[in-house]
């Protein structure tokens, strides 16, 4: 059993630092301690738990299964304790806390400038890190504090997390302005027969709960998505608008992602010929963070500046939408 009293409690931050950095030097730097002091703490932890906890490898120290289990159990407790001893008023003007958010690369492209524009003027020392939405174990990272938030385009089916609305979005079909077969309208037959460019299927936090490795469009639309003729798959959605603008391929993407090339006249944009083209971005966090003053400030800032988020702008005023030939009577949108 771990040593009792304050002396034993002091070992846990060192354990967490080793779990994250997996090298003595990195843990020592993070904790502002000497390497010998960290090494001595590791020896005491090994004695207490009768386990090596971290074993040497070519790439650093790899945690044992016992260390992984301990970290999953203790990290949320340490995070909660740190918030208990923090200044409960939280001062954004002087805070240098780190904000870690995972999100899809297209969401990062669209929303990151707005998030920075909201937060940095009032919290200039805030450190912000955006992570891809396909990193392993997002749920675990939210629990132990390695992530503060996950921005998701689908619901997270767990009562461990709270969430807030972030933005509404729709899907659009795009093709080149000079496409030889599409002139001002798009039929269902054209949509299913013409070659598409799409993403490589991959896991994500929300989609991975039920659908495994899929593209965002496949997850959002589900069974209403017609069979497509996929001619090209790419790793990043950011490449797709430019590819479509210079080929005869078509694509289905987030509307805001395609607007720049639609507005420049390089792309045609259409309402897709299927249901469920509307969806919602929600921000998720672990319930243990809900009383954290930093969290409350962050959520309040986003709520107060909703109109500054590109997801809330009436982009239809800036770009006329061309409808497909197939009528969309009685279309059921997820988020009106």
N, C-alpha and C positions, 0 to 999 in steps of 0.2 A: 504494500500500500504506500501511496505517496506520503512524504513527510508531512506532519501536521503543522498547523500554524502558518504564519506569514511566510516563513522560510520556504515551505512547500508551495504555497500559492505563487511565489516569485518564479518558480520554475516553469509554470505553464506558458507565460508569454514567450519564453525561450523555446519551448517545445513547438509552439505555433509558428514562430519565425523560422525554425529549422524545417518544419513541414512545408512552408511556402518557398523558402529559398533553396533548401536542400544542400546548402554548403555552409560550413562554419563561418567563412569570411563574410558571406552575404547576411547571415543572421546577426553576426556581431555588428556589422555596419548598420543594419536596420535598427538594432536595439541600443546603439551607441555604447557597446561593450567591447572589451578586449576578446580576442579569439581564445586565449587560455580560460577566461571566465566562462565563455559559452561551452567550451570543451568540458570543463569541470561540471557544469550544470547537466550536460548530456550524460556524463558518467553517473551522476546521482539519479537521474531519471531511469537509466538502465537498471540500476540496482533496485530502485523502488518497484519497477514493473517486471523485473526478471526477464527482460527482452532487450535485444539490440536496438530496437526502435528505428534506427537509421543505419543502413549498411553501405559501405563504400562501393561505388561503381565508377566506370570511366567518365560518366557525365555528372558525378556528384554523389550525394548520399540519397539512397532510395529508401522510402519508408517501408517498414515491415507491415504485414496485415494488422498487427496489434497497434501500430502507430496510426494507421488509417482509421481504425475503429475509435481510438482515443480522440483523434482530432475531430471526428464527426460528433462526438459526444460533448467535448469541452469547448469548441470554438464558439457556438452560440452563447454559452454561459459567459465566457470572457467578454464577448461583444456586449452582452447585456450589462455586465459589471462596469465596463468602460463607460457606457452611457449613464449609468447611475452616478458615477463620480465626475462626469463632465459638467461643465457649466450649463445648467438647465435652461438658460436664456438663449444661448447660441448667438454669436455675433458674426454675421456674414462678412462684415467689413474687414475682420482680422483673421477669420478662420482659414486654415490651410489644409482642411480635410480633403481627402481624395474621394471623388464620386466615380464609381464604376458602373457602367450600363452596358448591357448586351443588346444588340439589335441587328436586324437584317441590313445588308450593305446598302440596299436601296433606301431604307429608312434613314440610315446614317447620312447618305448623300442629301436627302431631302430635309431632314429635321435637325441635324447637328448644328448648322449655322444658327438656326432659330433658338435652340437650347442654349448655345453659348451666348447669343445676344441677350437672352433673358437673365442668365445667371451672372456672367462676368462683370457687368457694370456695377452690381451690388455686392459681389463676392470676388474681388479681383485676384485673391490668392488661392482660390479654389482650384484644385487639381482634378482634371476630368479625363477619364479613360473610356473610350468606346471599344467594346469587344464584339466579335462576330457572334451571331446567334446560334452557330453550330458548334461552339466549343463544348467539350464534354461536361456533363453533370452540372448544368445550369442550376437545377434545383438545389444541389448540394452547395454550390457557390453562393446562392442567395441565403441559405441557412447559416453558413459559417462566416459570412461577411466579405468574402472575396468579390462578390458582386452586391451592389446596393439595389439595382433594379434590372428587370428584363422587359424590354419593349417588344410585345408580341402581337402578331396579326391574327391570332386565334386564341380561344379561351384556354386557360390553364385549369385542368380538372383536379384540383387539390384544395382542401380547406386549410392548408398550411400557409397560404398566401392571400394577401389583400391586393386590391388593384384599383386603378382609377382610369377613367376615360382619357385618352390622349388626343386622338384625331380620328375622323372618319375618312374613308378613302373609297374609290371605285376602281374597277379594272377597265382598260381600254384595249382595243385591237388597233395595231398600227401597221402601215405599209408605206413604201416609198411614194413620194408625190407623183413620180413618173411610172408607177407600177403598171405593167402592160395589161393586166386583167381587171384591175379595180379602179373604177372611175366614179367616185362620188358616193358609192353605196357598196355594202358588203352583204352577201347572202350566206346562209348557213352552208350551202353546198360549196361555196368558195372557201369558207372557213375550214371545212373538213378536208378539202382536197388540196388546197395550195400548201406548199412546204412552209413549215414554221421553224423559227429559232426559239429555243427554250433553254432553261437552266438545267444543269446536271442535277438529278435528284439528290437530296442530302437531308440529314436529320436537323431538327430544330426543337426547341423546348416544348412549344405547344403542339406542333404536328407530331412530334415523336411519341406522344402519349398514346395515340391511336392509329396513326397512319404510317409510321416508320419513315423511310427516306422518300420524300416527295418534293416537288417544287412548290413554292408558295401558291401559285395559281391552282395547282392540282388540289392542294389542301383547302383553299378558300372555297372553290367552286364545288368540289366533291363530285358526286354522281351526276350533277347537271353539266359537267364539262364534256362537250362532244369529243369523239375520237379525233385526234389531230395527226397530221402527217408531219412528224418531226424530222426535218432535214439536217438540223445542226443543234448541238447542245454546247453551251459555254459555261464557264465557271462563275462569271459575274454578270449580274443583270445590268450593270452600268455600261457594258459593251453592246447590249442589244439594240438600243435606239440607233446608234451609228451604223451597225451592221445592216439593220433593216433599211435605213436611208440610202444605202449604196448597193442593195441587192433586190431580188424579187421575193425574198422571204417575208413572212408576216410574223407578228408576235402579239402576245397578250401580256400586258404589264400594268403596274400601278400607274394611274393617270398622271400624277404629278411628276413621275420620273420621265415621261415622254413629252411633257409640255414644251420644254425649250426648243426641240426640233420641230414640233408642230407649229409653234409660233413663228419660227424662222422660215416656214414654208417647205421644209425638207420631208415632212411626214404627213400622211393622212391619218386621221384618228376616227375610230368608229365605236359605237356602243356594241358590245359583244352580243352575239345571237344565242345567249343562254341566260339562265336565271342566276341569282346570287352573285351579281357583280359588285355589290356593295359590301364593305367589311369595315371593321373597327380596329384601330391600334389601341391596346391597353397597356398600361405600365404596371408591372407586378413587383411586389416586394414581400419578404418574409414577415409574418405577423409580429415577430419579436422586435421588429424595427419601428412599429407603428407609433410608439410613444417617444421615440428619439427626437429631440428638438431639431436636429439637422434635417431629418426626414420631414417633419411637419413644415419646416421652412421651405424645403424644396417643393413639396406638393402645393403649398400655398402660392409660391411664385409661379408655378405652371398654371394654376387655376386663374390667377389674376391676369395672366398674359395670354389667355387662350387665343385671342384674336391675332397675336403675333406669330402663332404657329402656322406654317404654310398649309397644314392639313385642314385648317378651318377657313381658309380664304375661298371666296366664291370664284374659283378659277374658270367656271363656265362663262363669266363675263369677259374673260381675257381671250378665250379660245372657243370658237364655235364647234360643237360636237356634230359629227355626221353620223346619222343612224344607219343601222343595217337594214336590209330589205325586209327581214323577218320582223314582224310586229312584236313588241314586247308588252302586249296587253297582260295585265295581271301579274307582272313580274314581281317576285317576292324578293325584296332587298333586305339584307340582314339588319341594316342600321339606317333607318330613314332619318 
